[in-house]
Amino acid sequence: MAEVRVTYDETVDAAYVYVTEPQARVKSARMYPCDPVNVDAMINLDFDEQGRLIGIEVLAASSKLPKYLLQSAERPDTEGA
């Protein structure tokens, strides 16, 4: 099974699911917002310069992603706390 890197900031209830190699640090060249009305949240798809999907930003993440995924995610909101 592939390893997936996920970050979650509980203070703003936002998660980011990386679909690149876990150690890769690829910059987004283009963002495609999904229709917030149809998904009842804001979900953005990030693409690199070659048009490959590199990540998925999920706002209102606690209502859209499984609890186990958020619990195991990296937590930039608690780093240094």
TORNU-958136 format. One record per atom (N, C-alpha, C): x, y, z; atom name. Coordinates in nm, 4 decimals. Layout:
# residues N
x=X, y=Y, z=Z, at=CA
...
***
This chain:
# residues 81
x=0.0837, y=-0.1173, z=0.0000, at=N
x=0.0000, y=0.0000, z=0.0000, at=CA
x=0.0884, y=0.1238, z=0.0000, at=C
x=0.0508, y=0.2219, z=-0.0764, at=N
x=0.1280, y=0.3448, z=-0.0865, at=CA
x=0.1149, y=0.4279, z=0.0402, at=C
x=0.2231, y=0.4941, z=0.0751, at=N
x=0.2219, y=0.5850, z=0.1898, at=CA
x=0.1694, y=0.7201, z=0.1435, at=C
x=0.0770, y=0.7755, z=0.2204, at=N
x=0.0192, y=0.9052, z=0.1874, at=CA
x=0.0492, y=1.0014, z=0.3009, at=C
x=0.0978, y=1.1189, z=0.2677, at=N
x=0.1266, y=1.2209, z=0.3680, at=CA
x=0.0047, y=1.3118, z=0.3804, at=C
x=-0.0390, y=1.3340, z=0.5052, at=N
x=-0.1532, y=1.4206, z=0.5318, at=CA
x=-0.1140, y=1.5167, z=0.6431, at=C
x=-0.1476, y=1.6434, z=0.6248, at=N
x=-0.1326, y=1.7406, z=0.7325, at=CA
x=-0.2713, y=1.7896, z=0.7705, at=C
x=-0.2868, y=1.8260, z=0.8985, at=N
x=-0.4166, y=1.8735, z=0.9460, at=CA
x=-0.3955, y=1.9843, z=1.0475, at=C
x=-0.4606, y=2.0969, z=1.0245, at=N
x=-0.4576, y=2.2100, z=1.1170, at=CA
x=-0.5966, y=2.2217, z=1.1781, at=C
x=-0.6088, y=2.1762, z=1.3011, at=N
x=-0.7395, y=2.1733, z=1.3677, at=CA
x=-0.7936, y=2.3134, z=1.3947, at=C
x=-0.7039, y=2.4118, z=1.4136, at=N
x=-0.7509, y=2.5476, z=1.4449, at=CA
x=-0.8322, y=2.6075, z=1.3314, at=C
x=-0.8048, y=2.5668, z=1.2082, at=N
x=-0.8828, y=2.6150, z=1.0934, at=CA
x=-0.9576, y=2.5016, z=1.0242, at=C
x=-0.9480, y=2.3803, z=1.0810, at=N
x=-1.0149, y=2.2607, z=1.0285, at=CA
x=-0.9838, y=2.2386, z=0.8809, at=C
x=-0.8533, y=2.2435, z=0.8504, at=N
x=-0.8078, y=2.2267, z=0.7121, at=CA
x=-0.7052, y=2.1134, z=0.7050, at=C
x=-0.7207, y=2.0295, z=0.6048, at=N
x=-0.6270, y=1.9194, z=0.5828, at=CA
x=-0.5711, y=1.9288, z=0.4417, at=C
x=-0.4522, y=1.8712, z=0.4251, at=N
x=-0.3913, y=1.8637, z=0.2933, at=CA
x=-0.3435, y=1.7211, z=0.2735, at=C
x=-0.3890, y=1.6596, z=0.1652, at=N
x=-0.3509, y=1.5225, z=0.1306, at=CA
x=-0.2543, y=1.5316, z=0.0126, at=C
x=-0.1317, y=1.4898, z=0.0359, at=N
x=-0.0285, y=1.4930, z=-0.0675, at=CA
x=-0.0358, y=1.3645, z=-0.1482, at=C
x=-0.0353, y=1.3749, z=-0.2798, at=N
x=-0.0346, y=1.2556, z=-0.3638, at=CA
x=0.0962, y=1.2445, z=-0.4419, at=C
x=0.1966, y=1.3150, z=-0.3946, at=N
x=0.3319, y=1.3020, z=-0.4477, at=CA
x=0.4098, y=1.2098, z=-0.3538, at=C
x=0.5324, y=1.1788, z=-0.3884, at=N
x=0.6160, y=1.0994, z=-0.2993, at=CA
x=0.6272, y=1.1734, z=-0.1662, at=C
x=0.6226, y=1.1017, z=-0.0536, at=N
x=0.6195, y=1.1663, z=0.0773, at=CA
x=0.7311, y=1.2674, z=0.1013, at=C
x=0.8500, y=1.2444, z=0.0471, at=N
x=0.9609, y=1.3365, z=0.0694, at=CA
x=0.9681, y=1.4477, z=-0.0362, at=C
x=0.8877, y=1.4397, z=-0.1396, at=N
x=0.8902, y=1.5405, z=-0.2470, at=CA
x=0.8295, y=1.6716, z=-0.1986, at=C
x=0.8845, y=1.7787, z=-0.2433, at=N
x=0.8340, y=1.9123, z=-0.2112, at=CA
x=0.8056, y=1.9838, z=-0.3434, at=C
x=0.6938, y=1.9478, z=-0.4048, at=N
x=0.6562, y=2.0009, z=-0.5353, at=CA
x=0.5659, y=2.1221, z=-0.5153, at=C
x=0.5899, y=2.2270, z=-0.5931, at=N
x=0.5076, y=2.3477, z=-0.5833, at=CA
x=0.3870, y=2.3378, z=-0.6763, at=C
x=0.2796, y=2.3943, z=-0.6281, at=N
x=0.1569, y=2.3980, z=-0.7071, at=CA
x=0.1682, y=2.5064, z=-0.8142, at=C
x=0.1344, y=2.4696, z=-0.9369, at=N
x=0.1350, y=2.5656, z=-1.0469, at=CA
x=-0.0061, y=2.6107, z=-1.0811, at=C
x=-0.1046, y=2.5269, z=-1.0433, at=N
x=-0.2434, y=2.5576, z=-1.0767, at=CA
x=-0.3348, y=2.4912, z=-0.9752, at=C
x=-0.4394, y=2.5637, z=-0.9376, at=N
x=-0.5363, y=2.5123, z=-0.8417, at=CA
x=-0.6737, y=2.5114, z=-0.9062, at=C
x=-0.7465, y=2.4011, z=-0.8849, at=N
x=-0.8814, y=2.3884, z=-0.9364, at=CA
x=-0.9767, y=2.3727, z=-0.8181, at=C
x=-1.0639, y=2.4717, z=-0.7930, at=N
x=-1.1594, y=2.4586, z=-0.6824, at=CA
x=-1.2792, y=2.3735, z=-0.7239, at=C
x=-1.3161, y=2.2788, z=-0.6391, at=N
x=-1.4368, y=2.2002, z=-0.6632, at=CA
x=-1.5575, y=2.2830, z=-0.6200, at=C
x=-1.6708, y=2.2542, z=-0.6733, at=N
x=-1.7933, y=2.3282, z=-0.6438, at=CA
x=-1.8308, y=2.3117, z=-0.4962, at=C
x=-1.8214, y=2.4177, z=-0.4139, at=N
x=-1.8493, y=2.4044, z=-0.2711, at=CA
x=-1.9955, y=2.3710, z=-0.2407, at=C
x=-2.0874, y=2.4045, z=-0.3298, at=N
x=-2.2286, y=2.3739, z=-0.3067, at=CA
x=-2.2528, y=2.2245, z=-0.3202, at=C
x=-2.1976, y=2.1639, z=-0.4219, at=N
x=-2.2200, y=2.0212, z=-0.4458, at=CA
x=-2.1475, y=1.9297, z=-0.3471, at=C
x=-2.0379, y=1.9769, z=-0.2875, at=N
x=-1.9654, y=1.8922, z=-0.1926, at=CA
x=-1.9834, y=1.9391, z=-0.0485, at=C
x=-2.0557, y=2.0472, z=-0.0281, at=N
x=-2.0841, y=2.1011, z=0.1048, at=CA
x=-1.9566, y=2.1322, z=0.1824, at=C
x=-1.8566, y=2.1800, z=0.1107, at=N
x=-1.7289, y=2.2215, z=0.1692, at=CA
x=-1.6443, y=2.2794, z=0.0566, at=C
x=-1.5271, y=2.3258, z=0.0923, at=N
x=-1.4349, y=2.3742, z=-0.0105, at=CA
x=-1.3231, y=2.2719, z=-0.0242, at=C
x=-1.3088, y=2.2187, z=-0.1450, at=N
x=-1.2030, y=2.1235, z=-0.1758, at=CA
x=-1.1300, y=2.1751, z=-0.2985, at=C
x=-0.9976, y=2.1883, z=-0.2853, at=N
x=-0.9157, y=2.2396, z=-0.3943, at=CA
x=-0.8174, y=2.1334, z=-0.4402, at=C
x=-0.8043, y=2.1186, z=-0.5709, at=N
x=-0.7080, y=2.0257, z=-0.6295, at=CA
x=-0.5888, y=2.1058, z=-0.6791, at=C
x=-0.4685, y=2.0670, z=-0.6384, at=N
x=-0.3461, y=2.1338, z=-0.6815, at=CA
x=-0.2740, y=2.0489, z=-0.7854, at=C
x=-0.2255, y=2.1148, z=-0.8912, at=N
x=-0.1551, y=2.0482, z=-1.0007, at=CA
x=-0.0173, y=2.1100, z=-1.0190, at=C
x=0.0800, y=2.0291, z=-1.0637, at=N
x=0.2133, y=2.0814, z=-1.0921, at=CA
x=0.2163, y=2.1386, z=-1.2341, at=C
x=0.3330, y=2.1814, z=-1.2777, at=N
x=0.3467, y=2.2444, z=-1.4095, at=CA
x=0.3190, y=2.1488, z=-1.5254, at=C
x=0.3295, y=2.0176, z=-1.5017, at=N
x=0.3003, y=1.9189, z=-1.6058, at=CA
x=0.1533, y=1.8749, z=-1.6032, at=C
x=0.0737, y=1.9350, z=-1.5145, at=N
x=-0.0672, y=1.9016, z=-1.5068, at=CA
x=-0.0987, y=1.7794, z=-1.4228, at=C
x=-0.0005, y=1.7320, z=-1.3441, at=N
x=-0.0226, y=1.6164, z=-1.2575, at=CA
x=-0.0782, y=1.6614, z=-1.1224, at=C
x=-0.1735, y=1.5863, z=-1.0709, at=N
x=-0.2299, y=1.6153, z=-0.9392, at=CA
x=-0.1225, y=1.5934, z=-0.8336, at=C
x=-0.1016, y=1.6945, z=-0.7471, at=N
x=-0.0006, y=1.6825, z=-0.6421, at=CA
x=-0.0604, y=1.6847, z=-0.5020, at=C
x=-0.1820, y=1.7371, z=-0.4887, at=N
x=-0.2404, y=1.7406, z=-0.3555, at=CA
x=-0.3844, y=1.7867, z=-0.3558, at=C
x=-0.4495, y=1.7596, z=-0.2435, at=N
x=-0.5901, y=1.7947, z=-0.2261, at=CA
x=-0.6044, y=1.8690, z=-0.0944, at=C
x=-0.6522, y=1.9922, z=-0.1005, at=N
x=-0.6788, y=2.0713, z=0.0195, at=CA
x=-0.8265, y=2.0552, z=0.0547, at=C
x=-0.8529, y=2.0231, z=0.1811, at=N
x=-0.9905, y=2.0020, z=0.2252, at=CA
x=-1.0192, y=2.0959, z=0.3419, at=C
x=-1.1089, y=2.1910, z=0.3197, at=N
x=-1.1541, y=2.2788, z=0.4274, at=CA
x=-1.2799, y=2.2167, z=0.4870, at=C
x=-1.3057, y=2.2412, z=0.6146, at=N
x=-1.4103, y=2.1695, z=0.6880, at=CA
x=-1.3754, y=2.0206, z=0.6887, at=C
x=-1.2472, y=1.9938, z=0.7071, at=N
x=-1.1935, y=1.8579, z=0.6952, at=CA
x=-1.2561, y=1.7592, z=0.7925, at=C
x=-1.2900, y=1.8035, z=0.9123, at=N
x=-1.3448, y=1.7093, z=1.0108, at=CA
x=-1.4803, y=1.6531, z=0.9691, at=C
x=-1.5480, y=1.7212, z=0.8770, at=N
x=-1.6765, y=1.6691, z=0.8296, at=CA
x=-1.6631, y=1.5938, z=0.6973, at=C
x=-1.5434, y=1.5935, z=0.6381, at=N
x=-1.5252, y=1.5313, z=0.5064, at=CA
x=-1.4276, y=1.4148, z=0.5049, at=C
x=-1.3377, y=1.4093, z=0.6016, at=N
x=-1.2355, y=1.3036, z=0.6022, at=CA
x=-1.2550, y=1.2125, z=0.7231, at=C
x=-1.2130, y=1.0870, z=0.7113, at=N
x=-1.2260, y=0.9947, z=0.8231, at=CA
x=-1.1454, y=1.0415, z=0.9444, at=C
x=-1.2008, y=1.0168, z=1.0616, at=N
x=-1.1370, y=1.0588, z=1.1865, at=CA
x=-0.9969, y=0.9993, z=1.2007, at=C
x=-0.9807, y=0.8699, z=1.1641, at=N
x=-0.8497, y=0.8057, z=1.1783, at=CA
x=-0.7434, y=0.8763, z=1.0940, at=C
x=-0.7823, y=0.9286, z=0.9789, at=N
x=-0.6880, y=0.9971, z=0.8913, at=CA
x=-0.6425, y=1.1279, z=0.9546, at=C
x=-0.7354, y=1.2023, z=1.0114, at=N
x=-0.7011, y=1.3287, z=1.0769, at=CA
x=-0.6191, y=1.3043, z=1.2035, at=C
x=-0.6496, y=1.1990, z=1.2770, at=N
x=-0.5752, y=1.1676, z=1.3992, at=CA
x=-0.4314, y=1.1271, z=1.3700, at=C
x=-0.4066, y=1.0665, z=1.2552, at=N
x=-0.2714, y=1.0231, z=1.2207, at=CA
x=-0.1949, y=1.1270, z=1.1387, at=C
x=-0.2591, y=1.2377, z=1.1042, at=N
x=-0.1972, y=1.3405, z=1.0205, at=CA
x=-0.0890, y=1.4179, z=1.0962, at=C
x=0.0043, y=1.4736, z=1.0207, at=N
x=0.1012, y=1.5668, z=1.0774, at=CA
x=0.0224, y=1.6898, z=1.1236, at=C
x=0.0658, y=1.7516, z=1.2335, at=N
x=-0.0096, y=1.8614, z=1.2918, at=CA
x=0.0753, y=1.9880, z=1.3028, at=C
x=0.0808, y=2.0694, z=1.1966, at=N
x=0.1593, y=2.1939, z=1.2038, at=CA
x=0.1039, y=2.2915, z=1.3068, at=C
x=-0.0242, y=2.2801, z=1.3445, at=N
x=-0.0841, y=2.3705, z=1.4423, at=CA
x=-0.0370, y=2.3427, z=1.5843, at=C
x=0.0218, y=2.2259, z=1.6086, at=N
x=0.0679, y=2.1941, z=1.7440, at=CA
x=0.2203, y=2.1852, z=1.7533, at=C
x=0.2901, y=2.2048, z=1.6421, at=N
x=0.4366, y=2.1996, z=1.6453, at=CA
x=0.4883, y=2.3131, z=1.7314, at=C
x=0.5797, y=2.2786, z=1.8202, at=N
x=0.6390, y=2.3786, z=1.9080, at=CA
x=0.5514, y=2.4132, z=2.0265, at=C
x=0.4368, y=2.3470, z=2.0400, at=N
x=0.3471, y=2.3766, z=2.1535, at=CA
x=0.3868, y=2.2973, z=2.2751, at=C
***
